[in-house]
Amino acid sequence: MEENKYEGLNLPNYNIPEDIQNVVSVTTIDRLYNWGRRWSVWPLMFGLACCAIEMIAAQTARYDMARFGMEVMRPTPRQADMMLVSGTVTKKMLPSIIRLYNQMPEPKYVVAMGACASSGGPFKEGYNVVAGIDKFLPVDVYIPGCPPTPQALIAGMMKLQEKIDKQSIKKVRWYEKGKVDSNYVPMPILGPDLIDVRRAEEIEAAAVKKEGA
Amino acid sequence: MTAPASTTTIDLVSRFPEFVTADTRPGFSGFIVKKENLVEVATALRDEFNFDLLSSVTGVDYIADNKMEVVYHLHRTTGGPGIVFKTQVDRVDPMEVPSLIDVWAGADFQEREAWDLLGIKFTGHPDLRRILLWEGYEGHPLRKDYQEAFFEEETKPFKSRWPEGHHTYAEFKNPFRDNIKLPENFKLDNYQPENEDQLYFSLEKSSMKHTSENQMGTDHMVVNMGPHHPSTHGVLRVAVELNGETITSLKPVMGYLHRNHDKIGERNTYLQIMPFTDRLDYFNSMANNFGYAVTVEKLMNIPVAERAEYIRVIMAELSRIQNHLIFIGMLINDLGSMYTPSLYAFEERELILDIFEAVSGARMMCNYFRFGGVVRDIPADAMQKIKDLVHDRLPAKTDEMERFLNENEVLVGRLKGVHVLNAEEAIRNSVTGPVLRAAGVPYDLRRADPYSVYDRFDFDVAVRYNGDMYDNYLIRFDEIRQSLRILEQALKQIPEGPINSQKPQYQVRVPAGEAYGRVESPKGELAFYVVSNGKPNPYRYHVRAPSFVNLTAVETMCKGTKIADFVALLAMLDIVMGEVDR
């Protein structure tokens, strides 16, 4: 089957006799590496708002995310592979989220669950709302919905699995030589408003121009 | 049971002729008190007129009259209608109003919120810090002259969206290309962000005090729990001062999910707010819809279709059942029985959510109520599902859960006699809902001040008397049983007929005035304060969230108890951060 071609360990174009299929596989290092990772994505136990409730529901008996190896919620970022941003990201909360992200070891993935985490959603106009976590963190999968149903969440997780499948151990950023913490995000500052220090110069320039106008 | 007291008019004006006047603005009610005598009047209302429960404190910015108004809503825990009084102050900083924290301790967080969002300074408040935003934030967002970074127009629908439809990204209009707003000539180099000293200073400084003589002298330790913590039920943060394992002082820090509900509400039209209320207490969107619909109907003075009233009650009670089931699952989860009882609870919840999905189209965010009724009728098969659930499945499952859990040794050992809240302390702190009833006060709005058709049903107000966590746990089962009783009667009595007394409409006409509508949500008294000036958008829209106000009592409940029990206490208060922070 074309769509499931990554799921098994075996390479699809090798015909292994049926009686030894249980004990012999012909595969590549990449496939072995990704096969192990795709079935054990451990999410960070981290809920922000309404979406977190659907995230819990997806873990319960009816939907059972454990089928995908994703039931092991880790309360500490040091043991987590994936951050599921489940809910509205507020300015006050953002420094904590970024600190958690920086504490996660590579390989790490970010999934933006729901409208708020993807773009600010219905609360985008709010003065305390960050219009999407992708302004600060690199997002791998966006899941639409407000909140996404557990089925939608599982579909999003399967997309993440597909993404993992396509990575190669030779090229992934966390094994590149000489690069330390290539995904480190500097902490934003809670000043008169939220300040993204990566954009400090731009922001200062805009603040001056406003006076001249 | 507390029968609703007959409407008595309280003549505050003749009691205090010098400094109390009646509020005579059209559509408004209550009294206006001179701010110099506020504490005196409040004390009299509490002691002479027996208004022991401070329901809500909020502010309204009347920018055209150059006045800032503080609005207080009082009620009696014996039932009956409440009273509203206001005080006005010139709209010139500092807008100082005396704090009522000494009269009702429940004013604490609500006054801090009014300071944070409206900039009203409550003199005499011992800990007047920002509560939802952070120290150092520029401006008070609920003032009418405050414009957020993505400000487009005063009210919706924005002209760019409708009827023209030339909308663009909000980022393109903002000079910073982002949702931020900074003072002119802001320079990051010489900016020193405010640190959190004020929070830690507010913890009672018993630090250097050493314990009794025969114990080893130990230093106290400040621990921050949250905002990311597996058992804080969302993004609540708590700063705790510990002596060993014992809590000596504690301050909740919130606002990590402050989504500007009030400000967005004031920009929205009346109907546009309805889906936003879903996201307050995201377990019980039906209950939130109910509260908001009741309030605006009060303001519009329209009847509700008979069938819709019953549908509303059915939905609200189903919502209460699933909320309490989750509560029980999560409480036991926090006590260490990782996940098994929750899985049982979620199984039942899914069945109730199926019904919500069948009637409204969404599992959690139902957006189901409309002014004058509901948006759709219950489909026949969903009706049959409700009947099966109410008559067969839910009573059996409740029995099963009680049989497995109630006598459990660990559960009884962890809950019995821990975190006792007595009735007096609960009322003083404006605690409502199951937590208040577990402390022995039979105060349930469905009886105390009946709304909708609750006066037609035969049910008991669940009440327990010890006020400890075990009673709080048991009372949830009592309430599930009473809800099932109400549901049985409602399913029997529900008439045929239209589901809305009004024509479907996008824009409702709301006459000028104010309304304070309240319902018994599963967490407590959920109330909305809406001021209309006759325009299509509310002039002031405020949510009195039960979770938020119930948190006021946390500090008194926790002193002298162990930190491990605090985790259970948070579960027991049944807070939802969407409602705490709004």
HADDOCK unambig.tbl for C-alpha pairs under 7 A between the chains (distance, minus, plus):
assign (segid A and resid 45 and name CA) (segid B and resid 230 and name CA) 6.65 0.50 0.50
assign (segid A and resid 46 and name CA) (segid B and resid 228 and name CA) 6.80 0.50 0.50
assign (segid A and resid 47 and name CA) (segid B and resid 234 and name CA) 6.21 0.50 0.50
assign (segid A and resid 48 and name CA) (segid B and resid 234 and name CA) 6.00 0.50 0.50
assign (segid A and resid 48 and name CA) (segid B and resid 235 and name CA) 6.20 0.50 0.50
assign (segid A and resid 49 and name CA) (segid B and resid 234 and name CA) 6.90 0.50 0.50
assign (segid A and resid 49 and name CA) (segid B and resid 578 and name CA) 6.45 0.50 0.50
assign (segid A and resid 50 and name CA) (segid B and resid 279 and name CA) 6.97 0.50 0.50
assign (segid A and resid 50 and name CA) (segid B and resid 282 and name CA) 5.67 0.50 0.50
assign (segid A and resid 60 and name CA) (segid B and resid 343 and name CA) 5.90 0.50 0.50
assign (segid A and resid 60 and name CA) (segid B and resid 346 and name CA) 6.99 0.50 0.50
assign (segid A and resid 61 and name CA) (segid B and resid 343 and name CA) 6.61 0.50 0.50
assign (segid A and resid 75 and name CA) (segid B and resid 230 and name CA) 5.93 0.50 0.50
assign (segid A and resid 90 and name CA) (segid B and resid 256 and name CA) 6.35 0.50 0.50
assign (segid A and resid 90 and name CA) (segid B and resid 257 and name CA) 6.06 0.50 0.50
assign (segid A and resid 90 and name CA) (segid B and resid 258 and name CA) 6.84 0.50 0.50
assign (segid A and resid 92 and name CA) (segid B and resid 256 and name CA) 5.39 0.50 0.50
assign (segid A and resid 93 and name CA) (segid B and resid 256 and name CA) 4.95 0.50 0.50
assign (segid A and resid 123 and name CA) (segid B and resid 259 and name CA) 6.41 0.50 0.50
assign (segid A and resid 125 and name CA) (segid B and resid 150 and name CA) 5.50 0.50 0.50
assign (segid A and resid 126 and name CA) (segid B and resid 259 and name CA) 6.41 0.50 0.50
assign (segid A and resid 126 and name CA) (segid B and resid 260 and name CA) 5.50 0.50 0.50
assign (segid A and resid 126 and name CA) (segid B and resid 264 and name CA) 6.67 0.50 0.50
assign (segid A and resid 127 and name CA) (segid B and resid 148 and name CA) 5.37 0.50 0.50
assign (segid A and resid 127 and name CA) (segid B and resid 149 and name CA) 6.58 0.50 0.50
assign (segid A and resid 127 and name CA) (segid B and resid 260 and name CA) 6.83 0.50 0.50
assign (segid A and resid 128 and name CA) (segid B and resid 258 and name CA) 6.71 0.50 0.50
assign (segid A and resid 128 and name CA) (segid B and resid 259 and name CA) 6.34 0.50 0.50
assign (segid A and resid 128 and name CA) (segid B and resid 260 and name CA) 6.77 0.50 0.50
assign (segid A and resid 129 and name CA) (segid B and resid 259 and name CA) 6.36 0.50 0.50
assign (segid A and resid 130 and name CA) (segid B and resid 179 and name CA) 6.89 0.50 0.50
assign (segid A and resid 190 and name CA) (segid B and resid 193 and name CA) 6.82 0.50 0.50
assign (segid A and resid 191 and name CA) (segid B and resid 136 and name CA) 5.96 0.50 0.50
assign (segid A and resid 191 and name CA) (segid B and resid 137 and name CA) 6.31 0.50 0.50
assign (segid A and resid 191 and name CA) (segid B and resid 193 and name CA) 5.46 0.50 0.50
assign (segid A and resid 192 and name CA) (segid B and resid 136 and name CA) 5.59 0.50 0.50
assign (segid A and resid 192 and name CA) (segid B and resid 137 and name CA) 4.37 0.50 0.50
assign (segid A and resid 192 and name CA) (segid B and resid 138 and name CA) 4.77 0.50 0.50
assign (segid A and resid 192 and name CA) (segid B and resid 182 and name CA) 6.29 0.50 0.50
assign (segid A and resid 193 and name CA) (segid B and resid 137 and name CA) 6.01 0.50 0.50
assign (segid A and resid 193 and name CA) (segid B and resid 138 and name CA) 6.94 0.50 0.50
assign (segid A and resid 193 and name CA) (segid B and resid 180 and name CA) 6.01 0.50 0.50
assign (segid A and resid 193 and name CA) (segid B and resid 181 and name CA) 6.23 0.50 0.50
assign (segid A and resid 193 and name CA) (segid B and resid 182 and name CA) 6.36 0.50 0.50
assign (segid A and resid 194 and name CA) (segid B and resid 180 and name CA) 6.51 0.50 0.50
assign (segid A and resid 203 and name CA) (segid B and resid 176 and name CA) 5.86 0.50 0.50
assign (segid A and resid 204 and name CA) (segid B and resid 186 and name CA) 6.08 0.50 0.50
assign (segid A and resid 204 and name CA) (segid B and resid 187 and name CA) 5.99 0.50 0.50
assign (segid A and resid 206 and name CA) (segid B and resid 175 and name CA) 6.00 0.50 0.50
assign (segid A and resid 206 and name CA) (segid B and resid 176 and name CA) 5.93 0.50 0.50
assign (segid A and resid 207 and name CA) (segid B and resid 182 and name CA) 6.83 0.50 0.50
assign (segid A and resid 207 and name CA) (segid B and resid 184 and name CA) 5.21 0.50 0.50
assign (segid A and resid 207 and name CA) (segid B and resid 185 and name CA) 5.16 0.50 0.50
assign (segid A and resid 207 and name CA) (segid B and resid 186 and name CA) 5.91 0.50 0.50
assign (segid A and resid 208 and name CA) (segid B and resid 184 and name CA) 6.17 0.50 0.50
assign (segid A and resid 208 and name CA) (segid B and resid 185 and name CA) 4.70 0.50 0.50
assign (segid A and resid 210 and name CA) (segid B and resid 184 and name CA) 6.79 0.50 0.50
assign (segid A and resid 211 and name CA) (segid B and resid 184 and name CA) 6.22 0.50 0.50
